[in-house]
Amino acid sequence: MYSTMPRLLMLSFVLFAGLMTGAKSGAADPNPQRYDLTKRASEIDPRASEHPEIGFVFADTKGKVMDLQHAVVDTRIKSQGKLVIWLMGHNGSLFERISGYGLHGIQVSYANNWFGGIKKEQITNDHILGDIRLEAATGEDHSPLVNVPLADGMMGRSLQFVKWLMKENPQGEWQHFLTADGNGLLWDKVIMSGISHGSTTSARFAMYKKVDRVVMFSGPRDNNQSWQDAPSATPANRFFGFTHVLDGGWVGDHYCRSWQLLKMHNHGPLINVEDTKPPYSNTRRLITNADVKNDAGRAHNAPVPGSGSPKDVDGKYIYEPVWFYLFNQPVDQFGPAVQLDTDCKMEIQSK
């Protein structure tokens, strides 16, 4: 059974710190609160368009809205002045936590279904999937296999969403993430994050554009690629990873390989969060072997809040300290460089 005391102490400290500093953050808000906001990308920007050839549409065949975007900010908590951009389906429990840390957060609609349409024979080099990811993220021409305009890339969608939030939720003070001319985001204030393919695209984008940090859950993937080994605009000490050891991506050496190609081993050893207390030797590579009933699918989703994430005997998530660490650990505090893990298969894999 898991002890709840260290986690309760951690949560108590976070809540106490937030409440003690909340008055400063809420100065522009006469009624400080957590704001959860939504808006369709197609309603924000008339230039937004669909790309059904890569599964990038406003609604599915049954009429379900596919371009709804989410945002969160808690004006009761002192703002850290950082924006989390989440690249996967909306996770309300995770957004509750990041807003509790004093972070702003958005989840944007971007081209994240393209990989289902790429055929094996189209993968002709070891960076082609990274190029597609980069085009989906930037809306710039990086791959001949897709055509994602600026208005439909993650960067463009994020910019327009933040500008909409600035007008619709002035209490959140979203303008602090915009450049002086309002034509771009201040990427050094952005935390890129996602799970699975979302974490992979987060990593690829951060190699292209320097960001505050990258928080990667159950990823990065692309075990048949080597783009992870290219020069990176974001230094390796700003990449954080967390996965379950029963996840197929870990069992197949996808994640450990990506982590080592990203040179995260230069900033600490692999740490099992069940065996080590925060701050986890200040490493950037965290793993878990908590009980998931030997279910690989559950293991894949376990690292983020949700029905598959393990809880203690009191029904509390056991990873609360891990999530706090990933999003808040100072990037200039990191562990010592270690050797490559010899049991991690580093050669390019066929699948």
N, C-alpha and C positions, 0 to 999 in steps of 0.2 A: 504493500500500500504506500501511497505517496503522502509525505507530510505537507500540510498546507501552511505551516507557520512561516517559513522563509518567504513564500510567495505573498502571503497576507501582509507581511511587513513591507515588502517591496511595493505592493499596491497602495498600502496606507501612506507610504512616503510620497508616491507619485500624486495621489489625490490631495494630500496635505500641501505639497509644494504648489500644485495647480491652484488650489483655493486661496492660498496665501498670496499668490501673485495675480490672481484673476482680476482684481480691481484695475490694475494697469492696462491689461489687455482689453477689458470691457469699457474703457473710458469713452469710446466712440459709440457704444451701444447702451441705450438707456434701459434695456432689458436683457442683460447678458444671458446667453443660453447656447445650447448646441443646435446648430442649423444643419438640417439634412435637406439638400436641394436636388432637384432633378430637372433635366431639360433635354429634349431630343436634339441631336446635332443638326438634323435637317430643318429644324425650326430656328436655330440660332444663325446659321449661315446659308443664304440662298445659293451659294456656290457649291455646297455639299452635294455630292452625287453618289449614285450606287455603282457597284462593280460586281454584278452577279457572277461574272466568270471566276471570281475568287471568293464567292460567298460573302461579299461585302454589300449588304442591302439594308434598307430602312425597315423592312418588315418581312417576315417569312411567309411561306405559302398559306399559312393559316391565319395570317393577319397579325401575328405577334410582333410588337414593336421591337426592333433590334438595334436602334440607334439611341436609346435612352441613356443619358449620361448622369452620373451622380457626383455630388460634392458634399463636403462636410467641413465645418469649422465650429469650434466651441469658444465663444467669446468670454466665457467664465475663466478660461485658462490663459495664462500669459503665453502669447505667441512666440514660437521659436523663430519665426520668419522663414519657415521652410515649407515647401509644397510637395506632397507625395503625389506622384502620378502612377496610378495602379493600372497595369495592363492585363487585365483579365476580367471575368465577370464580377459584378459588384459583390463585395463582401461587407455587409452591414456591421458585423461584429468586429471586423478588422478596422473599419472606419471609425467605429466608436472608440477603439483604442488609440488610433493615431491622433484623433482629435483630443483625446484625454492627455496626450503627451504635449499638447500645444502646437501640433502640426496641422496645416491645412491639407485637404486631400481631394483629389478628383479621380474619377474613373471615366475614361473617354472611349467612345466608339471608334475603333480603328480596324484595319484589315487583318484580323487574327485568324481567319479561316483558310487562308491561301494554301497552307501546307497540305490540305486534303486533296487539292487538285494538281499537285506537282507529281509528275510521273518519274519513275526511277531513271528512265533513259534521259531525262532532262537534267539530271544532276551530273554535270560533266566536269566539274572541278570541286576543289575543297573549300570554296568560299561562296558558292552560288546561293546557298540558303541564307547565309549572312547578308548577301546583297539584297535578296528579297525582303528580309527583315528590315534592313536599313531603308529601303524604299517605302515600305509600309509605315515606318516610323517617321520619316522625314517628308515624304511626298516629293522627293527629288529622284532624278533618274539614276538608279544604281543597278537595275537589273533589266535585261531584255524580256524576262518572263512575265513581268507584271507592269501595269501602267497606273500608278497611284498619283494623282495630281496633288499639288501643295495643299489645297483646301481639304483633302481627304486623308492626309497623313496624320499620324499622331501629333506631330508638332503643330500643324495648322488647327486641328480640332481642339487641342489643349489651349492654344492661344485664344481662339474665339470663345471657348467656354469660360476662361478666366475673365475675358472682357465682359461677357454677359453677366458673370457673377459680380463683377465690380459694380455694375449698374443695379442689379436686382438684389444684391445683398451687401450694401455699403458697410454694414456693421462688421462684416468679415474682413474688411480692408485688403481685398484681393489685389489692389493696385500695386502693392509692394512686390509683386512677382513679375511686373511688366517693365520693359525697358522704358527709358525716358520718352521715346517717341511713340510708345504703345504698339510697336510693330513686331514685338517678339517677347519671349519669356526670358527671365534672368535664370539661365540654366544652372548657375552655380548655387542657386537657392532651391534646386529641385532634387528630390529623392525619387529615383526610378525604382519601381518595384512591381513584382508580378509572381505568378506561380506557373510552373511548367513552361509552356511556350511563351507565356507572358514574361517570365523571368529571363528567358533566352533573348527575347527581343529587347528587354530592358538592358541586358548586358551588351548586346550589339550596339544599341544606340549610345550607351555610355562610353563605348570605345571611340565613337565618332565625335561626341560632344561632351565636354567635361561637365559633370554634375556633382552635386554635394555628396551623394553616395548611391549605391545600388543595393537593394535588398532582394535577394533571389531565393524564392521558395521552390523546392523540388525542381531544380534546374541549375545551370542551363543544359539544354539538350544539344542536338546536332552532333551526334557522335561520329557521323561520317564527314565531318567538316573540320577545318583548322583555322577558321577566321578568328577563333578565340586567342590565337597566338600572335596576332598582328599587334602593331603599336597601338596604344590606347591613350586617348585624351584624358580619361579619368584614371588616376593612379590606382594601382592594385590594392592599396590599403583602404580604399573606399568601396571595395566590393565585399559584401557579406552574403554568405550562403547558409541555408538550413534545410536539411532533408532527413527523411526516415530511411534507415538502412534496409528495410524490406521493400522500398519503392523499386520498381523494375529499372528505373533510370540509375539508381545507385547500384543495384545488383549487377547491372550490365556495364558498370564503369562509365556511364555517360557523364554523370555529375562530377565525380572525382577527377575525370579527365579534363573537363572544362575548367574546373577550379584550378588545376595545375597549369593548364595552358594560360589562364588568366593571371598566373603567378601569385595566387593567393597564399601558397605555401611559404612565400617570403615574409608572411606576417602572422605566423603561428601554426601550430599543429592541428590535426583533426581532434576535436573535442566532443565527447559524448556528454550532452547536457544532463543526462541522468547521473553521471559520475562526478561532475564538476559544478561548483557554484559560480554565480556571476562574480566577476566579469569574464569567466571562461578563459582565463589566461590571456585575455585580450586578443584572441584569435579571430580569424575571419571565416573559419570553416567549422560549422556546427552540425552534428548529427544526433540522432535519437534512436533508441531501440525500444521505446515504450510499447506496451501491449496494444496491438491493433488487431488481435484475433487472427494473426497470420494472414491478413488480407492485404494484398499488394495494392489494390485500388484504394483502400482506406489509408494505407501508408502514404500514398501519393498526396492525398489531401490533408493528412494529419498535421503538417507543420503550420497551417493557418487555422484561425477560429472557424468552427463549424461542427456539424454533427459527427464527423470522423476524427476530430481532434481529441486526444485523451484527456480525461478529467480525473481528479483525485477522489477520495472517499467522500468528500463534502460536495462533490459536483462542480468543483472549480477547475478551469483549464490549468493543466500542469505547465504549459509553456508561457505563462504570463511573463516571467522574468526574461525568457528568451526573446519574446517580441519587444519588450522594453529595450533590451540590449541592442538588438538589430537596428532599431530606428534611432537610438540615442547615444550609443557608445561613441565617445570622441574619436574622430578618425585618426588623430595623431597619437593615439594610444593603441599599440598593437604588439603582438607577440613576436618572438624571435624567428628568424628564417629557419626552416627545417628542410631536410632532404626530400626529394620526390618519393612518394609512396610506391614502393616496388611492386605491390600487389594490385596497382591500378593500371589497367591496360591502356596504353597511351596511343597505340597506332590507330589509324583511321579504321572504323568498323563499317561493314557493309550495310547494316541495318540497326 
